[in-house]
Amino acid sequence: MVKIAHIHMSGCTGCLISLTDTYEKLLDILGSVELVYALTLADEKTEITETDDKILIERKIPEGIDIALVEGSVCLDDHHSMDDILTTRKNSKIVVALGACAASGGVTRFARGGQMSQPSHASFVPIGDVIKVDLALPGCPPSTESIVKLLTAALEGDMEYLEPFAEIAKYGKDACGCDVIKEVINKSLCMGCGTCAAACQVNAIDMVEGKPNINSEFCIKCGICSAQCPRVRFPEIIRKLE
Amino acid sequence: MNPFGNYKTVISARATDKEILKKAQDGGIVSAAYIYGLESKLLDGVIVANTEDGFNAAPKVATTPEEVLNAAGTKYTVSPNVSVLKDAVREYALEKVGIVGTPCQVQAIRKLIKYPMGFRHTDSKIALVMGIFCMENFSYEGMKAIVEEYAGIRMDDVLKTDIGKGKFWVYSKYGDVKSVKLKDTHMYEQKSCHICTDYTAELADISTGSVGSPDGWSTIFIRTEKGEAYINKMVEAGVLETKNIDDVKPGLDLVQKLSLQKKEKNEKEIVQRRELGLPVPY
């Protein structure tokens, strides 16, 4: 049995919703995995420590995780958050940055502290800034289908399919709509298919005269536009029809 | 070098409907497939490159045969068809979408089917992927320069454009026919087209284009089981008239010649860009 955990950092739970939204496809996967840790989906396993002055009840990240799906960014100012992400790395074989916040910081890149209920929490970074990440799946949230495809490939050891996600884990931490400008339009690669505009989940891209126009005021730095662009990365595996 | 990519069969065909042939560029294959799909309920919506004011092109979700007919004909300018795919599924609530594109757009569609990161509940709604033969494309301003500066026809007055016999042809609403030598149009080509080595939309279910077939007919590559079943249904329903590709002039040799030309020329460009340290799709 492959042990899967969903670890929740600073995120909105949208990635977890997307994971559960797989319905029957998730059930197929659940048949071959053991979900050892996940909000709402797995039974809570708590550890009780009793000392002289208090009783501590904690939810502990288990050991021996095969695939950890991490949602949300790391708050550097919060020691719980730091403990959790370091424990996750230590206890897991494969760490997947699930969604924009974990992969590239996403909308949490715009946090700057001074707000209720934790005014001292100001610094939020993608998990790759703190630990080594094996695979990163962008999207806010990533589609249910892509989560299932990634998990299935990981369970089957299909490294060819996973290669682009390993690459995003390495290079995609500073993702932004301007990647499409810098890496595609500036490099004379954009032919105007409109995939970036359709993929953008906050409508920050309009097609003007057949080319993308990035509205950086709307961009949440999720990196889905360049990740989905066929002119940045076109894995050979796509050429296999039927 | 494999000129056509994988395919099951190749035929020459044209639509049987006179209305379609009157409006279509060549054999009316895309229009006929779309209209047949909508009428037979195989598709509940299709994405077309619609003709806008000033003979510009823009993608549109069409749900009626009239809308499909209005969009018929080649525009030779960029229509980002993939950009409305998610709208077709979300806003129009379509379950069976037909989409057509140039080879590069078909590649984009195949990528989003294989890696649907930002396309929630979308890829399963794509019912038919059609591709059109393509050598290169022009930006709208580029085509405007060719049509207005070289051919001397106002964009608002354009009825149809066509590329054939080494020339770019412009037909005006008032009956004028002007032509521009293709070598004069090269400087207006999208430079991004020069790293594309796909001429016949090798990843589509069905690819079509005029090259290889007689005037008024189109060549069709049937590539997938889905595409094969679809074409067979069209032939059974009598909306498509077909011929063996070996029996028509100029035939498959010409398609092969143009395809290899594109592949060889653009392979060189890819090598050159790599030598300069510039990125190319990989």
Boltz contact constraints between the chains, C-beta under 6 A:
constraints:
  - contact:
      token1: [A, 138]
      token2: [B, 117]
      max_distance: 6.0
  - contact:
      token1: [A, 139]
      token2: [B, 117]
      max_distance: 6.0
  - contact:
      token1: [A, 139]
      token2: [B, 118]
      max_distance: 6.0
  - contact:
      token1: [A, 142]
      token2: [B, 117]
      max_distance: 6.0
  - contact:
      token1: [A, 143]
      token2: [B, 116]
      max_distance: 6.0
  - contact:
      token1: [A, 143]
      token2: [B, 119]
      max_distance: 6.0
  - contact:
      token1: [A, 143]
      token2: [B, 120]
      max_distance: 6.0
  - contact:
      token1: [A, 145]
      token2: [B, 116]
      max_distance: 6.0
  - contact:
      token1: [A, 146]
      token2: [B, 116]
      max_distance: 6.0
  - contact:
      token1: [A, 146]
      token2: [B, 117]
      max_distance: 6.0
  - contact:
      token1: [A, 187]
      token2: [B, 278]
      max_distance: 6.0
  - contact:
      token1: [A, 187]
      token2: [B, 279]
      max_distance: 6.0
  - contact:
      token1: [A, 188]
      token2: [B, 191]
      max_distance: 6.0
  - contact:
      token1: [A, 188]
      token2: [B, 192]
      max_distance: 6.0
  - contact:
      token1: [A, 189]
      token2: [B, 192]
      max_distance: 6.0
  - contact:
      token1: [A, 190]
      token2: [B, 192]
      max_distance: 6.0
  - contact:
      token1: [A, 191]
      token2: [B, 104]
      max_distance: 6.0
  - contact:
      token1: [A, 191]
      token2: [B, 192]
      max_distance: 6.0
  - contact:
      token1: [A, 192]
      token2: [B, 78]
      max_distance: 6.0
  - contact:
      token1: [A, 192]
      token2: [B, 80]
      max_distance: 6.0
  - contact:
      token1: [A, 193]
      token2: [B, 80]
      max_distance: 6.0
  - contact:
      token1: [A, 193]
      token2: [B, 82]
      max_distance: 6.0
  - contact:
      token1: [A, 193]
      token2: [B, 104]
      max_distance: 6.0
  - contact:
      token1: [A, 193]
      token2: [B, 105]
      max_distance: 6.0
  - contact:
      token1: [A, 193]
      token2: [B, 108]
      max_distance: 6.0
  - contact:
      token1: [A, 194]
      token2: [B, 80]
      max_distance: 6.0
  - contact:
      token1: [A, 194]
      token2: [B, 82]
      max_distance: 6.0
  - contact:
      token1: [A, 194]
      token2: [B, 83]
      max_distance: 6.0
  - contact:
      token1: [A, 195]
      token2: [B, 82]
      max_distance: 6.0
  - contact:
      token1: [A, 195]
      token2: [B, 108]
      max_distance: 6.0
  - contact:
      token1: [A, 197]
      token2: [B, 83]
      max_distance: 6.0
  - contact:
      token1: [A, 198]
      token2: [B, 82]
      max_distance: 6.0
  - contact:
      token1: [A, 198]
      token2: [B, 83]
      max_distance: 6.0
  - contact:
      token1: [A, 198]
      token2: [B, 85]
      max_distance: 6.0
  - contact:
      token1: [A, 198]
      token2: [B, 86]
      max_distance: 6.0
  - contact:
      token1: [A, 199]
      token2: [B, 118]
      max_distance: 6.0
  - contact:
      token1: [A, 201]
      token2: [B, 118]
      max_distance: 6.0
  - contact:
      token1: [A, 207]
      token2: [B, 80]
      max_distance: 6.0
  - contact:
      token1: [A, 207]
      token2: [B, 83]
      max_distance: 6.0
  - contact:
      token1: [A, 209]
      token2: [B, 140]
      max_distance: 6.0
  - contact:
      token1: [A, 210]
      token2: [B, 78]
      max_distance: 6.0
  - contact:
      token1: [A, 210]
      token2: [B, 80]
      max_distance: 6.0
  - contact:
      token1: [A, 224]
      token2: [B, 117]
      max_distance: 6.0
  - contact:
      token1: [A, 224]
      token2: [B, 118]
      max_distance: 6.0
  - contact:
      token1: [A, 227]
      token2: [B, 117]
      max_distance: 6.0
  - contact:
      token1: [A, 228]
      token2: [B, 117]
      max_distance: 6.0
  - contact:
      token1: [A, 228]
      token2: [B, 118]
      max_distance: 6.0
  - contact:
      token1: [A, 230]
      token2: [B, 107]
      max_distance: 6.0
  - contact:
      token1: [A, 230]
      token2: [B, 108]
      max_distance: 6.0
  - contact:
      token1: [A, 230]
      token2: [B, 111]
      max_distance: 6.0
  - contact:
      token1: [A, 231]
      token2: [B, 281]
      max_distance: 6.0
  - contact:
      token1: [A, 234]
      token2: [B, 281]
      max_distance: 6.0
  - contact:
      token1: [A, 238]
      token2: [B, 110]
      max_distance: 6.0
  - contact:
      token1: [A, 238]
      token2: [B, 111]
      max_distance: 6.0
  - contact:
      token1: [A, 238]
      token2: [B, 114]
      max_distance: 6.0
  - contact:
      token1: [A, 241]
      token2: [B, 224]
      max_distance: 6.0
  - contact:
      token1: [A, 242]
      token2: [B, 224]
      max_distance: 6.0
